Amino acid sequence: MIRPQPFHSLSKAALTLALLLSPAAVVAQTAAPVSLSAAVQAALQNGADVRTAQANLEKAQAANTAQQADPSALAAAKLNARNTLTLAQVQLKGARLSTLQTTINSYATLLEAQENVELQTLQVQVDQKGLQVAQVKLQVQNATALDVQNAGNTLTGSQQNLADARAQVNLASGKLSVATGLAAGVRAGAQGNVPALKTPLASLQTGLNTNLTAVVSASNEVASAQLSVKLADNDFTPARTLQDARTALANAQRGLDSAQKNATTTLSSAYQNVDNATELLKVALSKEGAAQKTYTQDAARLKSGTISAVDLQNTQLTLKKAQYSRLQAQTDVLQALASLSVAAGQNLTGIGGTF
């Protein structure tokens, strides 16, 4: 009896197919797979954006230390150094989260492409059998030449889909290689369990002021503007200077309010997307379970002689399609969690640790 295989494993059909490919393609097809966790770690270590943000943070730390220790440094310079450091810290977190999202998306694309090759391989096998059946029926005058032609056209289409699926694997592999710095020909292995979202939306909203670059940057503008008003609010500074400082503060406060509202809206939308993807995964799992039961029943019916091997092969294809749909639903949830992580400014995927 054929049971659903873990979506990260290669089927016998895919391995057999690899033997028919060119030598270079065979090497790529059989390359040692990498786990999603390992891919993310590689991307965080090798990603240009992360490394740049880390360098900027170290620079900001040194500059802030120097400014705070300088007895001749003025209040504005000290505040600017602190603000620059705070922003650099958040920018590093943002770079890591963005890299996490890019890697997850690339990995999911590759994983789905690999599984699609298996699905299309089985589809070709089914259509080959369909053509054979049509040819046999023609010989006994139970089908027409047009039936055979239609079956042949169907097979040709399936073969083209398989060829395209193979090409998509190589394209997706290249993108993952670029995102992670891993060697060319990388293949996706185990994605692992998709984590459940347990953090309430309200809890995520409270962290926006300190976790998002746009909000922190706007907050820094307000702090700088407040200091300008404080420094200008005296008897020896022209009234016009104070008025301009107050206008700048009002503008900065409006900018902060806008940044906070945009962040809240984006977060709420991303949170809803996770909920939607989670519900669709439940549906996909239910359909896969039903397809598995049908296949099990048909396998028993084949043994009892009430259906043919061709019928069972069609049921197997239906099961494989259900498994592929479930895989897509799983990756949709994980990608939605990655998007939510970027929107919240904290890692909610369960991959890559705490940033």
C-alpha positions in Angstrom: 0.0 0.0 0.0 1.3 3.4 -0.9 1.1 5.9 1.9 1.6 9.7 1.8 5.3 10.4 2.0 6.7 13.3 4.1 6.6 16.3 1.7 10.3 16.8 2.1 11.3 13.3 0.8 12.1 12.3 -2.7 9.8 9.6 -4.2 11.1 6.5 -6.1 9.5 8.0 -9.2 11.6 11.2 -8.8 14.8 9.2 -8.3 14.0 7.1 -11.4 13.4 10.3 -13.3 16.8 11.6 -12.4 18.5 8.8 -14.2 16.9 10.0 -17.4 18.3 13.5 -17.0 21.6 14.9 -18.3 24.7 14.3 -16.0 24.6 17.9 -14.7 21.0 17.7 -13.9 21.5 14.4 -12.1 24.1 15.9 -9.9 21.7 18.8 -9.0 18.8 16.5 -8.5 20.6 14.2 -6.1 22.5 17.0 -4.2 22.3 16.6 -0.4 19.2 18.5 0.7 19.4 21.3 3.2 16.8 21.9 6.0 14.9 25.2 6.2 16.6 25.9 9.5 20.1 25.5 8.0 19.1 27.6 5.0 18.0 30.4 7.3 21.1 30.3 9.4 23.3 30.4 6.3 21.3 33.4 5.0 21.7 35.2 8.3 25.4 34.6 8.3 26.0 35.4 4.6 23.4 38.0 3.8 24.8 41.3 2.6 22.0 43.3 4.2 22.5 41.7 7.6 26.3 42.2 7.4 25.9 45.8 6.4 23.4 46.5 9.2 25.8 44.8 11.7 28.6 47.0 10.6 26.5 50.1 10.9 25.5 49.1 14.4 29.1 48.6 15.5 29.9 52.0 14.0 26.9 53.6 15.8 28.0 52.0 19.1 31.5 53.4 18.9 30.2 56.8 17.9 27.7 56.9 20.8 30.3 55.8 23.3 32.6 58.5 22.2 29.9 61.2 22.3 28.6 60.3 25.7 32.2 60.3 27.1 33.1 63.6 25.5 32.8 66.4 28.1 32.6 69.0 25.3 29.8 67.3 23.4 26.6 69.3 23.4 23.1 67.9 24.2 22.0 67.8 20.5 25.1 65.8 19.6 24.6 63.3 22.4 20.9 62.8 21.6 21.8 62.3 17.9 24.3 59.7 18.8 21.8 57.8 21.0 19.1 58.1 18.3 21.5 56.8 15.7 22.4 53.8 17.9 18.8 53.0 18.6 17.9 53.1 15.0 20.9 51.0 14.0 19.8 48.3 16.5 16.3 48.2 15.0 17.6 48.3 11.4 19.7 45.2 12.2 16.7 43.4 13.5 14.8 44.5 10.4 17.5 43.2 8.1 17.5 39.8 9.8 13.7 39.6 9.6 13.7 40.6 6.0 16.4 38.0 5.2 14.4 35.4 7.1 11.3 36.2 5.0 13.3 36.0 1.7 14.8 32.7 2.7 11.6 31.2 3.7 9.9 32.3 0.5 12.8 30.9 -1.6 12.8 27.7 0.3 9.1 27.2 0.0 9.2 27.8 -3.8 12.0 25.2 -4.2 10.2 22.7 -2.0 7.0 23.0 -3.9 8.9 22.8 -7.2 10.5 19.6 -6.2 7.3 18.0 -5.1 5.6 19.2 -8.3 8.2 17.2 -10.3 7.0 14.1 -8.4 3.4 15.0 -9.1 4.0 15.6 -12.8 6.0 12.4 -13.0 3.0 10.5 -11.7 0.7 12.4 -14.1 2.9 11.3 -17.1 2.7 7.7 -15.9 -1.0 7.9 -15.7 -1.3 9.5 -19.1 1.1 6.9 -20.6 -1.2 4.2 -19.3 -4.2 6.1 -20.7 -2.6 6.1 -24.1 -1.8 2.4 -23.9 -5.4 1.7 -22.9 -6.7 3.7 -25.9 -4.4 1.9 -28.3 -5.5 -1.5 -27.0 -9.2 -0.5 -27.3 -8.5 0.7 -30.8 -7.2 -2.8 -31.7 -10.4 -4.4 -30.5 -12.5 -1.7 -32.1 -13.6 -0.3 -28.8 -12.1 3.1 -29.4 -11.5 5.4 -32.4 -8.3 6.8 -33.8 -9.4 10.1 -32.5 -9.5 8.7 -29.0 -5.9 7.6 -29.4 -4.9 10.9 -30.7 -6.6 12.7 -27.8 -4.8 10.5 -25.3 -1.5 11.1 -27.1 -2.1 14.9 -26.9 -2.9 14.6 -23.2 0.4 12.7 -22.7 2.3 15.3 -24.7 0.9 18.1 -22.5 1.8 16.2 -19.3 5.4 15.6 -20.6 5.7 19.3 -21.3 4.4 20.1 -17.8 7.0 17.8 -16.4 9.8 19.4 -18.3 8.7 22.8 -17.1 8.5 21.5 -13.5 12.1 20.3 -13.8 13.2 23.7 -15.0 11.4 25.4 -12.2 13.3 23.4 -9.7 16.6 24.6 -11.1 15.4 28.2 -11.1 14.2 28.0 -7.5 17.4 26.4 -6.5 19.4 29.2 -8.0 17.3 31.8 -6.1 17.8 29.9 -2.8 21.5 29.7 -3.4 21.7 33.5 -3.9 19.6 34.1 -0.8 21.7 31.8 1.4 25.2 31.8 -0.1 24.9 28.0 -0.3 26.4 26.1 -3.3 24.6 25.9 -6.6 22.3 22.9 -7.0 21.0 23.2 -3.4 17.9 21.1 -2.8 15.2 21.6 -0.1 15.0 18.9 2.6 12.8 19.0 5.7 10.7 22.0 6.3 9.6 20.8 9.7 6.4 21.4 11.5 4.6 24.7 10.9 4.4 26.6 14.2 1.0 27.7 15.5 0.5 31.5 16.1 -0.1 31.8 19.8 0.7 35.5 20.4 -2.4 37.8 20.5 -2.5 40.7 18.1 -2.7 43.1 21.0 0.6 41.9 22.3 2.3 42.4 19.0 0.8 45.9 18.7 2.5 47.0 21.9 5.9 46.3 20.5 5.6 48.3 17.3 7.1 51.5 18.9 10.4 49.8 19.6 10.6 47.0 16.9 10.0 48.8 13.6 12.5 51.0 11.8 9.9 53.4 10.5 8.3 54.0 13.9 11.6 54.3 15.7 12.9 56.7 13.1 9.8 58.9 13.5 10.1 58.7 17.3 13.7 59.9 17.0 12.6 62.8 15.0 10.1 63.8 17.7 12.8 63.5 20.4 15.2 65.7 18.4 12.4 68.2 17.7 11.5 68.3 21.4 15.1 69.0 22.3 15.2 71.9 19.8 12.1 73.4 21.4 13.7 73.1 24.8 16.9 74.7 23.7 15.1 77.6 22.0 12.6 78.3 24.8 14.5 81.1 26.6 15.0 84.8 26.7 18.1 85.0 24.5 16.9 82.9 21.5 14.9 84.8 18.8 11.1 84.1 19.0 11.1 83.1 15.4 13.6 80.3 16.1 11.3 79.0 18.9 8.3 79.2 16.6 10.1 77.2 13.9 11.2 74.6 16.4 7.6 74.2 17.6 6.4 73.8 14.0 9.0 71.2 13.4 7.9 69.3 16.5 4.3 69.4 15.4 5.3 68.0 12.0 7.4 65.3 13.7 4.5 64.3 15.9 2.2 64.0 13.0 4.8 61.9 11.2 5.1 59.6 14.2 1.3 59.2 14.4 1.2 58.3 10.7 4.0 55.8 11.1 2.3 54.2 14.0 -1.1 54.0 12.2 0.5 52.5 9.1 2.4 49.9 11.2 -0.8 48.9 13.0 -2.8 48.5 9.8 0.0 46.4 8.2 0.3 44.3 11.3 -3.5 43.6 11.5 -3.6 42.6 7.8 -0.6 40.3 8.2 -2.2 38.7 11.3 -5.4 38.1 9.4 -3.5 36.5 6.6 -2.0 34.0 9.0 -5.4 33.1 10.4 -6.7 32.6 6.8 -3.8 30.5 5.8 -4.2 28.4 8.9 -7.8 27.7 8.2 -7.0 26.7 4.6 -4.4 24.3 5.9 -7.0 22.6 8.0 -9.1 22.1 4.8 -6.2 20.8 2.9 -5.3 18.3 5.7 -8.9 17.1 5.7 -8.9 16.6 1.9 -5.6 14.7 2.1 -7.1 12.4 4.8 -10.1 11.7 2.6 -7.9 11.0 -0.4 -5.7 8.6 1.7 -8.8 6.7 2.9 -10.1 6.4 -0.7 -6.7 5.1 -1.8 -6.6 2.5 1.0 -10.1 1.3 0.1 -9.2 1.1 -3.6 -6.0 -0.8 -2.8 -8.2 -3.4 -1.1 -10.7 -3.4 -3.9 -7.9 -4.1 -6.4 -6.9 -7.2 -4.3 -10.5 -8.3 -4.4 -10.7 -7.8 -8.1 -13.4 -5.2 -8.2 -11.3 -2.5 -9.8 -8.3 -2.5 -12.2 -4.7 -1.4 -11.6 -5.5 1.6 -13.9 -8.3 2.7 -11.5 -5.9 2.4 -8.5 -3.3 4.5 -10.4 -5.8 7.2 -10.9 -6.7 7.1 -7.2 -3.0 7.4 -6.4 -2.8 10.5 -8.6 -5.7 12.0 -6.7 -3.9 11.3 -3.4 -0.7 12.9 -4.7 -2.5 16.0 -5.8 -4.1 16.2 -2.3 -0.6 15.9 -0.7 0.7 18.6 -2.9 -2.1 20.9 -2.0 -1.5 20.2 1.6 2.2 21.1 1.1 1.2 24.4 -0.6 -1.1 25.2 2.3 1.7 24.5 4.8 4.1 26.7 3.0 1.4 29.4 2.8 1.1 29.4 6.6 4.9 29.6 7.0 5.2 32.5 4.5 2.3 34.3 6.2 4.1 34.0 9.5 7.3 35.4 7.9 5.3 38.4 6.6 3.8 38.8 10.1 7.3 38.7 11.6 8.4 41.6 9.4 5.2 43.5 10.2 5.6 42.9 14.0 9.4 43.4 14.2 9.9 40.1 15.9 10.4 36.5 14.7 7.2 34.5 14.9 8.2 31.6 12.6 10.0 29.5 15.2 13.0 29.4 12.8 16.3 31.2 13.3 15.9 32.1 16.9 15.1 35.4 18.5 16.4 38.5 16.8 
